[in-house]
Amino acid sequence: MTADGPESSGVAELTASFTALYGTGPDGVWAAPGRVNLIGEYTDFNDGFVLPLALPHTTRVAAARRTDGELRLHSADVPGGVVRLRVDEPASRSEHGWAVYPAGVVRALREAGHPVTGADLHFRSTVPTGAGLSSSAALETATALALDDLFELGLRRPELALLAQRAENEFVGVPCGVMDQMASACCTEGHLLHLDTRDLTTSQIPFDLTSLGLRLLVVDTRVTHQLGDGAYAERRSGCEAGARTLGLRTLRELPYDELPDALERLTAAGAHESVVRYVRHVVGDNRRVERVVALLEAGEVRAVGPVLTEGHASLRDDLRVSCPELDLVVSAANEAGALGARMTGGGFGGSAIVLIRERDADAVTAAVLRAFASAGHRPPGIFPAVPSPGARRLV
């Protein structure tokens, strides 16, 4: 198979640099995208619903199979040389940095019984790091897909996503849900991925904004977020505590129309006020995913905007994972005529999304840039979110 079109030059460059690093050419080149999530935040580890799309930004990996138990890892985006490990050797973030992600995928595959006997891997990524766009999931998914092909494991995409999630949970130490890895592995061009994280069933929702004169912008605040610092884990544990108090396995089991009664029960049981807020957000955001899907299926795409803004308010006030820069994007964009906006991803920095009419693109962009300049923030990165293909082999 050969790569053609705009991807071909990047493949050639990655292949050449792989050969220079390792002395021989790769067996193939694979790519996995980052993502933005239209709606449904902090719902995936509660067995809830999410609605992401894949970005055109990808992590690419040139890879070759080894049979000697050695794992060699290199990134063109991170200073430093080749990281060398044994496939059965634990990797740590403190010692190995970024390499713990692909090394964790190797360990997850091996512990699941798959005969991964070593590999040479060389990465290059265009997914912004720390921007809430799932750069880590893209790295993990690209690794998993490459190894699946190299060792002819025959894994289905949801299985790859679960193994990549396990790598991040157990070997990196971030207790994320499975949305990011599923989005990277399973999204399709021109569509949103409607994912039920309880059973991993999916449906592809057409999302052709251009034909409607609309655009979805991503605004990277350039405030780097870190999900391994405990705040994300605290919210997960709070959601789990709320479910236990209510006698539920997960918050997915709580119907939206029973939410007011459930919140009263939590308060009466002495649940911490943060737990009450977290439950309100998760159950509410599950409902917002259902509302957005219904609007899209009815062709009422512009009506999605206010649901996005409503979701941001919940993330800001109930989950408390926003930050001043994210709030500023939402307020400035909406005041300039956006249909709606919200932070996306884990929060504490990262990115926001803004749904706009095409004719308002310049005005909304200028308003956000002015607001950041007036507040003394460095300029954000702004680019359109184009629903793109999921993970794939390039050559």
Secondary structure, DSSP 8 states (H G I E B T S, - for coil): ----TTHHHHHHHHHHHHHHHHSS--SEEEEEEEEEESS--S-GGGT-EE-EEEEEEEEEEEEEE-SSSEEEEEETTSSS--EEEETTS---HHHHGGGHHHHHHHHHHHHTT-----EEEEEEE-S-TTSSS-HHHHHHHHHHHHHHHHTT----HHHHHHHHHHIIIIII-----SHHHHHHHH--TTEEEEEETTTTEEEEEE---GGGTEEEEEEE------GGGSHHHHHHHHHHHHHHHTT-SSGGGS-GGGHHHHHHHHHHTT--HHHHHHHHHHHHHHHHHHHHHHHHHTT-GGGHHHHHHHHHHHIIIII----HHHHHHHHHHHHTT-SEEEEESS-SSSEEEEEEEGGGHHHHHHHHHHHHHHTT----EEEE------SEE--
